[in-house]
Amino acid sequence: MPRRVVFIGVALILVAVLAVWRSDGRVSNGDSPSQLGETSASSSAETSSNDPSPAINSPTRITASGGNPSAVAIAQVSGLVTFLDSGEPATWVDVIFETRDGESAVTSDENGRYSVELAAGQYALRAIGEGVIAKAMPVLRIGGAATVKRNIVVARLAKLSGRVIGSDGAGIAGVEILLRNDTRNGKAFPNGGEIGATTSESDGSFELQVPPGNVDLSATLESTTVFSSVADVPAGVETSGVEIVLDRRGEIAGRVVLPGGAPAADSEVLVSYRREGTSQFDTRTASTDSSGSFGFDRLAPTVYVLEALLPGHAPSAPVSVTLTAESLEADVELSLSKPASLSGKVVDAEGRPVGNARVAQVWIGSKQRFEKLETYASGEFDFSMVGPGPHVLRARKEGYADATLRGVMAPKSDVVLTLVASGGLEGTMLDAGGGPVNSFTVEVIPKGKKTGESSRHRSKDGSFQLYPLSPGTYTVVISSKGLEPQTLGAVVVPSGGYGDASATLTAP
C-alpha cells in the first residue's frame, strides 16, 4: 500500500512540471493581451502587416520619467488658470508639462481653460504668459485615471526700478541684479529667476520684473555681493525709488624694501582701519614673500594705514591709503627705516629728575600701540630702535599732569619732558533758596575744546572735588535735573592746588 502511494505522488509531480513547461511564455486561447493588461508585440506586428492604415486616436505622447514607451496609458488633463489677486480667469497662458525626456504645452483659452492629453508618469508644471508668473505647483502624477483636473494660479508681474549706489551715494554700473530663489517668496515663485535678472546702467539705474509680495534681490559686482529686500510689492504696477547700497570690496597690494632698496622678505605688514561707529582701530596682518610682496583683499571703502616691521630694523613710515567705491585698488611701497635713537630725561617743574616715570613714544600717524619704558632714577630714558619720525612722546607719573611733546624727529638725545603737579576742581552747588543740591553733573571742558569729560556727583551738602586735572584753564558746566544748567567760564586749575567751581542752580 505505501509503495502505491509513492508512485501516485511521483506521477502527480510529473504532470505538474509538464503543465508549467507548456504554459511558460504563452497566452492561452481564452485570454487576450488587453485582458492581461499587456501589449503583445507579436499581435501588434501581425496587425501592422495586415492593415497598413495608421492607428486612429493615438495622440503624440511624451513618455514620463519611469514610464514604459511600449505601453502607456493616456489621460485627459484639464483645468482653469486664474489670477492670484482677483480669482479671474487668466487667458492665453502657456501651461507647460515637463519630464526628463521632453515637454508638452497647451494655452489657456478665452475663458482661462485648458485641456491636453498626456501619457502616464510624473510631470513638473510651469505656466508662463505675457506679464504673468505661476506660483509653485506640486508634481502632477498621472496613473490609471482617464481624466485629471489641475487648476493653476498665476500672478501679475510687478516692476521694480531704482539705482545701485556705493556708500558715498554714487551710482555703480555693471552690477548684476537677480531675484533670489532661496527665500520664502522666491520659493513660492520658483521660475522668477527667468525674468528677475538685469544689470545696472552707467548711472547705476535698473529695472526688472518680479513676482508680487516680499521681493529679495542679490546684487553682485566682481567678488562682492549684497542682499536687498523690498516689502509688499503690489502686483501689476511699478515700484520705483529702490536703492541697493553695494559696499564694494577692494584690495591693497605692494612690497616692503630695506633701507637700501632690496626686498624685505618675511616682514610683517599691518593694515589698520577705524572700526565702524567707534574711535577704535582694527588691524589685519600679512607677511611678505621672498620678493617682499604682500596683499590684502576684501577691503571696504575707507581709510587704511599701512606699516611694516622687521626685527633688526626700525619700522617703516605709516602710509595712509583711501579706497572709494570708484577706486578699490591701491599699490604701495613701504620702506623700513635705519634704526635711530630718541633719548633724554623727565624732570619736575623745578628741573629735578623724576625717576620711575612712564615714557611712551609713537610715530605720528601710526595706529600701533605706544612703545613704553620707565625712567631711571636719574630721570633718563632711551628709545634705541625708532624711525626718523616725527614722533609723539609722553611722560606720566601719579600726582603729575601728563607731559607731551609732538613732532620730535630722530635721532635726538636731549629731549626734556617736564612734569608739573596735578591740580583739581572743588566747589559747592546750591539752589536758589541757598539749600544744597544733592545730585548734579560736572562737565570739565579744556580751553579750545567743545566738549569735555563729565562726572556725576552726590553729596548731602552739595560739595564735590575733581582730581587729578592738568593745570590750565577750563570751562565748567553744572547741570541737575529740574534746574537750569550753569556755565562757568575761565576756571583756572593751578598746579598742586584746586580751582573753585561753586555755582547756584535756579529753577527754569
MARBA-187548 format. One record per residue (C-alpha): x, y, z; residue in three letters; residue number from 1. Coordinates in nm, 3 decimals, padded with zeros to 5 digits. Example, Ala and Ser with C-alpha at 12.3 -4.5 7.8 and 13.67 -1.06 7.14 Angstrom:
<nodes>
> u|v|w|residu|num
> 01.230|-00.450|00.780|ala|1
> 01.367|-00.106|00.714|ser|2
</nodes>
This chain:
<nodes>
> u|v|w|residu|num
> 00.000|00.000|00.000|met|1
> 00.275|00.254|00.080|pro|2
> 00.458|00.172|-00.245|arg|3
> 00.141|00.253|-00.448|arg|4
> 00.108|00.593|-00.276|val|5
> 00.466|00.684|-00.372|val|6
> 00.403|00.602|-00.738|phe|7
> 00.090|00.816|-00.743|ile|8
> 00.279|01.112|-00.588|gly|9
> 00.559|01.094|-00.843|val|10
> 00.308|01.086|-01.125|ala|11
> 00.133|01.395|-01.000|leu|12
> 00.463|01.585|-00.982|ile|13
> 00.550|01.494|-01.341|leu|14
> 00.212|01.614|-01.463|val|15
> 00.260|01.950|-01.287|ala|16
> 00.607|02.004|-01.437|val|17
> 00.476|01.929|-01.786|leu|18
> 00.194|02.181|-01.744|ala|19
> 00.435|02.454|-01.640|val|20
> 00.664|02.382|-01.936|trp|21
> 00.375|02.403|-02.187|arg|22
> 00.240|02.733|-02.046|ser|23
> 00.574|02.913|-02.000|asp|24
> 00.572|03.244|-02.201|gly|25
> 00.237|03.159|-02.371|arg|26
> -00.108|03.319|-02.363|val|27
> -00.397|03.077|-02.351|ser|28
> -00.654|03.081|-02.630|asn|29
> -00.919|03.215|-02.394|gly|30
> -00.724|03.529|-02.294|asp|31
> -00.639|03.841|-02.490|ser|32
> -00.343|04.078|-02.428|pro|33
> -00.578|04.356|-02.320|ser|34
> -00.738|04.134|-02.059|gln|35
> -00.397|04.057|-01.917|leu|36
> -00.302|04.427|-01.904|gly|37
> -00.018|04.380|-02.158|glu|38
> 00.056|04.473|-02.515|thr|39
> 00.155|04.174|-02.725|ser|40
> 00.444|04.254|-02.953|ala|41
> 00.364|03.963|-03.191|ser|42
> -00.003|04.060|-03.217|ser|43
> 00.093|04.421|-03.296|ser|44
> 00.328|04.309|-03.567|ala|45
> 00.063|04.094|-03.729|glu|46
> -00.193|04.372|-03.719|thr|47
> 00.050|04.615|-03.881|ser|48
> 00.124|04.379|-04.166|ser|49
> -00.243|04.307|-04.238|asn|50
> -00.364|04.670|-04.201|asp|51
> -00.125|04.935|-04.337|pro|52
> -00.353|05.226|-04.240|ser|53
> -00.238|05.443|-03.944|pro|54
> -00.383|05.389|-03.600|ala|55
> -00.681|05.603|-03.506|ile|56
> -00.700|05.816|-03.183|asn|57
> -00.331|05.766|-03.093|ser|58
> -00.205|06.116|-02.996|pro|59
> 00.166|06.204|-02.979|thr|60
> 00.281|06.103|-02.636|arg|61
> 00.566|06.200|-02.404|ile|62
> 00.688|05.909|-02.200|thr|63
> 00.719|06.048|-01.850|ala|64
> 01.003|05.963|-01.615|ser|65
> 00.970|05.598|-01.522|gly|66
> 00.715|05.525|-01.799|gly|67
> 00.721|05.238|-02.044|asn|68
> 00.722|05.371|-02.407|pro|69
> 00.575|05.044|-02.538|ser|70
> 00.276|05.052|-02.303|ala|71
> 00.150|05.398|-02.195|val|72
> -00.191|05.493|-02.061|ala|73
> -00.339|05.822|-02.182|ile|74
> -00.520|06.072|-01.959|ala|75
> -00.714|06.389|-02.041|gln|76
> -00.566|06.668|-01.821|val|77
> -00.767|06.989|-01.792|ser|78
> -00.819|07.281|-01.561|gly|79
> -00.872|07.652|-01.508|leu|80
> -00.598|07.918|-01.496|val|81
> -00.683|08.210|-01.263|thr|82
> -00.517|08.523|-01.122|phe|83
> -00.389|08.512|-00.764|leu|84
> -00.516|08.855|-00.663|asp|85
> -00.865|08.852|-00.819|ser|86
> -00.952|08.490|-00.899|gly|87
> -01.045|08.597|-01.253|glu|88
> -00.965|08.365|-01.549|pro|89
> -00.617|08.414|-01.696|ala|90
> -00.631|08.389|-02.074|thr|91
> -00.362|08.289|-02.320|trp|92
> -00.128|08.148|-02.057|val|93
> 00.102|07.866|-02.169|asp|94
> 00.083|07.566|-01.936|val|95
> 00.393|07.350|-01.973|ile|96
> 00.426|06.988|-01.860|phe|97
> 00.790|06.883|-01.830|glu|98
> 00.951|06.540|-01.798|thr|99
> 01.306|06.425|-01.806|arg|100
> 01.266|06.341|-02.175|asp|101
> 01.073|06.640|-02.306|gly|102
> 00.780|06.872|-02.257|glu|103
> 00.427|06.940|-02.381|ser|104
> 00.247|07.274|-02.378|ala|105
> -00.109|07.398|-02.406|val|106
> -00.253|07.751|-02.395|thr|107
> -00.549|07.860|-02.185|ser|108
> -00.846|07.983|-02.392|asp|109
> -01.059|08.297|-02.367|glu|110
> -01.220|08.152|-02.055|asn|111
> -00.891|08.058|-01.889|gly|112
> -00.946|07.685|-01.951|arg|113
> -00.701|07.434|-02.099|tyr|114
> -00.707|07.064|-02.191|ser|115
> -00.432|06.828|-02.307|val|116
> -00.375|06.451|-02.344|glu|117
> -00.072|06.318|-02.153|leu|118
> 00.086|05.979|-02.108|ala|119
> 00.109|05.821|-01.764|ala|120
> 00.400|05.939|-01.549|gly|121
> 00.523|06.236|-01.346|gln|122
> 00.528|06.594|-01.471|tyr|123
> 00.671|06.921|-01.343|ala|124
> 00.436|07.211|-01.419|leu|125
> 00.514|07.566|-01.530|arg|126
> 00.289|07.842|-01.654|ala|127
> 00.413|08.146|-01.841|ile|128
> 00.245|08.430|-02.021|gly|129
> 00.269|08.797|-02.100|glu|130
> 00.316|08.977|-01.769|gly|131
> 00.229|08.676|-01.550|val|132
> 00.413|08.414|-01.347|ile|133
> 00.288|08.096|-01.183|ala|134
> 00.317|08.003|-00.820|lys|135
> 00.493|07.683|-00.723|ala|136
> 00.291|07.373|-00.818|met|137
> 00.319|07.015|-00.692|pro|138
> 00.429|06.742|-00.928|val|139
> 00.150|06.607|-01.147|leu|140
> 00.125|06.228|-01.131|arg|141
> -00.082|06.055|-01.398|ile|142
> -00.176|05.694|-01.334|gly|143
> -00.474|05.488|-01.446|gly|144
> -00.734|05.769|-01.432|ala|145
> -00.885|05.866|-01.765|ala|146
> -00.928|06.234|-01.664|thr|147
> -00.721|06.454|-01.434|val|148
> -00.819|06.801|-01.310|lys|149
> -00.543|07.051|-01.223|arg|150
> -00.621|07.422|-01.170|asn|151
> -00.334|07.670|-01.195|ile|152
> -00.285|08.006|-01.022|val|153
> -00.074|08.281|-01.176|val|154
> 00.021|08.628|-01.052|ala|155
> 00.055|08.952|-01.243|arg|156
> 00.422|09.052|-01.253|leu|157
> 00.536|09.368|-01.076|ala|158
> 00.811|09.605|-01.184|lys|159
> 01.097|09.736|-00.970|leu|160
> 01.311|10.035|-01.065|ser|161
> 01.586|10.213|-00.880|gly|162
> 01.963|10.254|-00.852|arg|163
> 02.265|10.068|-00.724|val|164
> 02.484|10.310|-00.530|ile|165
> 02.805|10.299|-00.330|gly|166
> 02.842|10.404|00.030|ser|167
> 02.911|10.757|-00.098|asp|168
> 02.582|10.771|-00.292|gly|169
> 02.739|10.750|-00.639|ala|170
> 02.579|10.517|-00.894|gly|171
> 02.758|10.191|-00.978|ile|172
> 02.740|10.045|-01.328|ala|173
> 02.757|09.681|-01.434|gly|174
> 02.603|09.530|-01.121|val|175
> 02.420|09.202|-01.182|glu|176
> 02.084|09.208|-01.002|ile|177
> 01.899|08.880|-00.954|leu|178
> 01.576|08.770|-00.793|leu|179
> 01.673|08.529|-00.517|arg|180
> 01.508|08.186|-00.527|asn|181
> 01.627|08.071|-00.184|asp|182
> 01.385|08.286|00.017|thr|183
> 01.021|08.226|00.107|arg|184
> 00.878|08.434|-00.177|asn|185
> 01.146|08.308|-00.416|gly|186
> 01.038|07.951|-00.346|lys|187
> 00.671|08.048|-00.393|ala|188
> 00.760|08.162|-00.748|phe|189
> 01.038|07.918|-00.844|pro|190
> 01.063|08.040|-01.203|asn|191
> 01.104|08.404|-01.109|gly|192
> 01.473|08.384|-01.189|gly|193
> 01.386|08.354|-01.556|glu|194
> 01.253|08.710|-01.561|ile|195
> 01.407|08.865|-01.245|gly|196
> 01.754|08.947|-01.378|ala|197
> 01.915|09.267|-01.504|thr|198
> 02.236|09.473|-01.500|thr|199
> 02.266|09.831|-01.373|ser|200
> 02.323|10.108|-01.626|glu|201
> 02.610|10.360|-01.630|ser|202
> 02.437|10.575|-01.365|asp|203
> 02.351|10.273|-01.151|gly|204
> 01.983|10.264|-01.258|ser|205
> 01.799|09.938|-01.318|phe|206
> 01.454|09.795|-01.397|glu|207
> 01.334|09.436|-01.365|leu|208
> 01.016|09.232|-01.347|gln|209
> 00.947|09.043|-01.024|val|210
> 00.666|08.845|-00.863|pro|211
> 00.447|09.040|-00.618|pro|212
> 00.496|09.027|-00.243|gly|213
> 00.820|09.049|-00.048|asn|214
> 01.096|09.061|-00.308|val|215
> 01.451|08.955|-00.218|asp|216
> 01.734|09.054|-00.451|leu|217
> 02.107|08.993|-00.479|ser|218
> 02.343|09.248|-00.633|ala|219
> 02.686|09.128|-00.745|thr|220
> 02.988|09.309|-00.884|leu|221
> 03.306|09.108|-00.923|glu|222
> 03.360|08.930|-00.588|ser|223
> 03.121|09.149|-00.387|thr|224
> 02.757|09.050|-00.330|thr|225
> 02.497|09.225|-00.116|val|226
> 02.135|09.134|-00.047|phe|227
> 01.839|09.368|-00.050|ser|228
> 01.467|09.328|00.023|ser|229
> 01.161|09.524|-00.087|val|230
> 00.848|09.451|00.116|ala|231
> 00.489|09.420|-00.011|asp|232
> 00.547|09.485|-00.381|val|233
> 00.199|09.514|-00.541|pro|234
> 00.109|09.302|-00.845|ala|235
> 00.084|09.458|-01.189|gly|236
> 00.231|09.800|-01.105|val|237
> 00.574|09.965|-01.081|glu|238
> 00.754|10.027|-00.753|thr|239
> 01.021|10.293|-00.808|ser|240
> 01.292|10.454|-00.598|gly|241
> 01.453|10.128|-00.485|val|242
> 01.812|10.180|-00.368|glu|243
> 02.064|09.898|-00.332|ile|244
> 02.381|10.002|-00.148|val|245
> 02.676|09.800|-00.271|leu|246
> 02.962|09.830|-00.027|asp|247
> 03.222|09.710|-00.273|arg|248
> 03.539|09.541|-00.157|arg|249
> 03.884|09.629|-00.275|gly|250
> 04.247|09.532|-00.230|glu|251
> 04.579|09.684|-00.137|ile|252
> 04.899|09.527|-00.269|ala|253
> 05.260|09.632|-00.253|gly|254
> 05.611|09.548|-00.138|arg|255
> 05.841|09.613|00.156|val|256
> 06.203|09.711|00.098|val|257
> 06.510|09.750|00.315|leu|258
> 06.672|10.093|00.360|pro|259
> 06.895|10.023|00.057|gly|260
> 06.600|09.920|-00.163|gly|261
> 06.642|09.540|-00.152|ala|262
> 06.330|09.326|-00.096|pro|263
> 06.245|09.271|00.270|ala|264
> 06.128|08.910|00.291|ala|265
> 05.938|08.785|00.597|asp|266
> 05.839|09.136|00.704|ser|267
> 05.516|09.181|00.897|glu|268
> 05.278|09.426|00.731|val|269
> 04.994|09.577|00.932|leu|270
> 04.687|09.745|00.784|val|271
> 04.470|09.939|01.032|ser|272
> 04.124|10.088|00.985|tyr|273
> 03.869|10.252|01.210|arg|274
> 03.603|10.025|01.350|arg|275
> 03.267|10.149|01.217|glu|276
> 03.086|10.376|01.460|gly|277
> 03.376|10.394|01.707|thr|278
> 03.711|10.566|01.758|ser|279
> 03.885|10.227|01.787|gln|280
> 04.103|10.072|01.516|phe|281
> 04.115|09.712|01.396|asp|282
> 04.430|09.565|01.241|thr|283
> 04.497|09.290|00.990|arg|284
> 04.842|09.146|00.925|thr|285
> 05.023|08.980|00.636|ala|286
> 05.377|08.855|00.572|ser|287
> 05.591|08.939|00.272|thr|288
> 05.720|08.670|00.037|asp|289
> 06.077|08.633|-00.091|ser|290
> 06.029|08.933|-00.323|ser|291
> 05.896|09.150|-00.039|gly|292
> 05.544|09.145|-00.183|ser|293
> 05.221|09.142|00.019|phe|294
> 04.848|09.186|-00.035|gly|295
> 04.521|09.248|00.148|phe|296
> 04.183|09.179|-00.013|asp|297
> 03.811|09.219|00.066|arg|298
> 03.865|09.571|00.200|leu|299
> 03.566|09.802|00.235|ala|300
> 03.589|10.161|00.107|pro|301
> 03.752|10.361|00.388|thr|302
> 04.090|10.497|00.503|val|303
> 04.368|10.249|00.580|tyr|304
> 04.708|10.295|00.745|val|305
> 04.986|10.053|00.645|leu|306
> 05.312|09.990|00.834|glu|307
> 05.590|09.732|00.805|ala|308
> 05.802|09.572|01.081|leu|309
> 06.114|09.353|01.062|leu|310
> 06.344|09.253|01.351|pro|311
> 06.673|09.442|01.340|gly|312
> 06.519|09.737|01.158|his|313
> 06.314|10.037|01.256|ala|314
> 05.951|10.042|01.132|pro|315
> 05.850|10.195|00.802|ser|316
> 05.676|10.530|00.798|ala|317
> 05.297|10.485|00.825|pro|318
> 05.130|10.524|00.485|val|319
> 04.766|10.628|00.453|ser|320
> 04.558|10.482|00.166|val|321
> 04.195|10.568|00.086|thr|322
> 03.974|10.322|-00.101|leu|323
> 03.650|10.451|-00.254|thr|324
> 03.366|10.291|-00.450|ala|325
> 03.528|10.426|-00.769|glu|326
> 03.885|10.335|-00.672|ser|327
> 03.909|09.999|-00.499|leu|328
> 04.271|09.911|-00.571|glu|329
> 04.593|10.060|-00.440|ala|330
> 04.963|09.977|-00.468|asp|331
> 05.209|10.095|-00.203|val|332
> 05.576|10.060|-00.116|glu|333
> 05.684|10.053|00.247|leu|334
> 06.049|10.126|00.324|ser|335
> 06.196|10.004|00.653|leu|336
> 06.400|10.267|00.839|ser|337
> 06.754|10.270|00.968|lys|338
> 06.747|10.244|01.349|pro|339
> 06.771|10.579|01.527|ala|340
> 06.758|10.687|01.892|ser|341
> 06.536|10.922|02.094|leu|342
> 06.676|10.988|02.441|ser|343
> 06.650|11.250|02.716|gly|344
> 06.511|11.293|03.067|lys|345
> 06.196|11.362|03.264|val|346
> 06.207|11.642|03.522|val|347
> 05.963|11.822|03.754|asp|348
> 05.872|12.193|03.748|ala|349
> 06.191|12.278|03.943|glu|350
> 06.410|12.080|03.699|gly|351
> 06.470|11.789|03.932|arg|352
> 06.486|11.442|03.772|pro|353
> 06.174|11.223|03.804|val|354
> 06.254|10.855|03.832|gly|355
> 06.015|10.568|03.756|asn|356
> 05.809|10.788|03.525|ala|357
> 05.645|10.605|03.235|arg|358
> 05.754|10.738|02.894|val|359
> 05.585|10.637|02.567|ala|360
> 05.657|10.720|02.204|gln|361
> 05.489|10.652|01.868|val|362
> 05.543|10.766|01.510|trp|363
> 05.279|11.028|01.428|ile|364
> 05.018|10.868|01.203|gly|365
> 05.088|10.517|01.330|ser|366
> 04.795|10.314|01.460|lys|367
> 05.014|10.081|01.666|gln|368
> 05.049|10.090|02.042|arg|369
> 05.292|10.331|02.203|phe|370
> 05.635|10.188|02.280|glu|371
> 05.683|10.229|02.657|lys|372
> 05.962|10.229|02.915|leu|373
> 06.037|10.370|03.263|glu|374
> 06.295|10.636|03.350|thr|375
> 06.597|10.558|03.562|tyr|376
> 06.644|10.726|03.898|ala|377
> 06.827|10.996|03.704|ser|378
> 06.509|11.061|03.505|gly|379
> 06.679|10.945|03.184|glu|380
> 06.526|10.731|02.906|phe|381
> 06.638|10.600|02.566|asp|382
> 06.436|10.463|02.272|phe|383
> 06.704|10.299|02.055|ser|384
> 06.509|10.147|01.761|met|385
> 06.291|10.419|01.609|val|386
> 06.247|10.562|01.263|gly|387
> 06.305|10.926|01.172|pro|388
> 05.954|11.034|01.273|gly|389
> 05.802|11.280|01.354|pro|390
> 05.715|11.123|01.692|his|391
> 05.490|11.193|01.989|val|392
> 05.647|11.147|02.333|leu|393
> 05.450|11.139|02.658|arg|394
> 05.560|11.115|03.021|ala|395
> 05.324|11.014|03.304|arg|396
> 05.350|10.968|03.679|lys|397
> 05.096|10.965|03.958|glu|398
> 05.049|11.306|04.116|gly|399
> 05.159|11.485|03.800|tyr|400
> 04.982|11.602|03.490|ala|401
> 05.094|11.429|03.170|asp|402
> 05.375|11.593|02.976|ala|403
> 05.356|11.564|02.596|thr|404
> 05.589|11.665|02.311|leu|405
> 05.483|11.641|01.945|arg|406
> 05.680|11.649|01.621|gly|407
> 06.007|11.519|01.766|val|408
> 06.247|11.394|01.496|met|409
> 06.508|11.122|01.545|ala|410
> 06.791|11.094|01.616|pro|411
> 06.771|11.326|01.916|lys|412
> 06.947|11.289|02.253|ser|413
> 06.837|11.592|02.454|asp|414
> 06.460|11.551|02.484|val|415
> 06.319|11.703|02.806|val|416
> 05.973|11.619|02.936|leu|417
> 05.860|11.837|03.228|thr|418
> 05.601|11.705|03.473|leu|419
> 05.404|11.953|03.680|val|420
> 05.196|11.866|03.982|ala|421
> 04.834|11.791|03.905|ser|422
> 04.558|12.024|04.019|gly|423
> 04.188|11.985|04.069|gly|424
> 03.848|12.148|04.097|leu|425
> 03.622|12.179|04.401|glu|426
> 03.304|12.366|04.488|gly|427
> 02.954|12.362|04.634|thr|428
> 02.623|12.351|04.445|met|429
> 02.329|12.540|04.595|leu|430
> 01.975|12.607|04.484|asp|431
> 01.805|12.950|04.470|ala|432
> 01.699|12.922|04.834|gly|433
> 02.057|12.854|04.949|gly|434
> 01.999|12.482|05.011|gly|435
> 02.237|12.215|04.884|pro|436
> 02.183|12.045|04.550|val|437
> 02.240|11.681|04.635|asn|438
> 02.273|11.533|04.283|ser|439
> 02.440|11.703|03.984|phe|440
> 02.674|11.656|03.689|thr|441
> 03.001|11.844|03.629|val|442
> 03.143|11.868|03.275|glu|443
> 03.502|11.998|03.250|val|444
> 03.592|12.133|02.903|ile|445
> 03.960|12.217|02.831|pro|446
> 04.036|12.552|02.674|lys|447
> 03.990|12.540|02.296|gly|448
> 03.769|12.229|02.305|lys|449
> 03.392|12.200|02.253|lys|450
> 03.330|11.903|02.477|thr|451
> 03.494|11.751|02.779|gly|452
> 03.459|11.478|03.038|glu|453
> 03.153|11.457|03.262|ser|454
> 03.124|11.314|03.613|ser|455
> 02.821|11.250|03.832|arg|456
> 02.824|11.363|04.196|his|457
> 02.601|11.301|04.501|arg|458
> 02.653|11.472|04.840|ser|459
> 02.444|11.582|05.133|lys|460
> 02.594|11.934|05.145|asp|461
> 02.624|11.986|04.765|gly|462
> 03.006|11.977|04.764|ser|463
> 03.235|11.800|04.514|phe|464
> 03.602|11.753|04.428|gln|465
> 03.771|11.653|04.100|leu|466
> 04.132|11.531|04.086|tyr|467
> 04.366|11.498|03.905|pro|468
> 04.345|11.760|03.630|leu|469
> 04.622|11.913|03.427|ser|470
> 04.691|12.272|03.530|pro|471
> 04.522|12.512|03.291|gly|472
> 04.203|12.699|03.210|thr|473
> 03.868|12.520|03.174|tyr|474
> 03.500|12.583|03.108|thr|475
> 03.284|12.408|03.369|val|476
> 02.916|12.322|03.304|val|477
> 02.698|12.227|03.604|ile|478
> 02.359|12.059|03.549|ser|479
> 02.092|11.895|03.766|ser|480
> 01.751|11.751|03.684|lys|481
> 01.475|12.012|03.709|gly|482
> 01.720|12.308|03.733|leu|483
> 01.876|12.542|03.480|glu|484
> 02.235|12.444|03.381|pro|485
> 02.508|12.691|03.480|gln|486
> 02.825|12.755|03.275|thr|487
> 03.140|12.881|03.449|leu|488
> 03.395|13.022|03.205|gly|489
> 03.773|13.053|03.252|ala|490
> 03.805|12.843|03.568|val|491
> 04.178|12.807|03.643|val|492
> 04.322|12.481|03.777|val|493
> 04.657|12.559|03.947|pro|494
> 04.950|12.321|03.967|ser|495
> 04.930|12.141|04.300|gly|496
> 04.607|12.314|04.401|gly|497
> 04.232|12.339|04.338|tyr|498
> 04.027|12.583|04.135|gly|499
> 03.683|12.691|04.261|asp|500
> 03.377|12.582|04.064|ala|501
> 03.088|12.666|04.301|ser|502
> 02.753|12.757|04.148|ala|503
> 02.390|12.837|04.226|thr|504
> 02.132|12.649|04.019|leu|505
> 01.789|12.805|03.970|thr|506
> 01.456|12.670|03.852|ala|507
> 01.378|12.714|03.479|pro|508
</nodes>
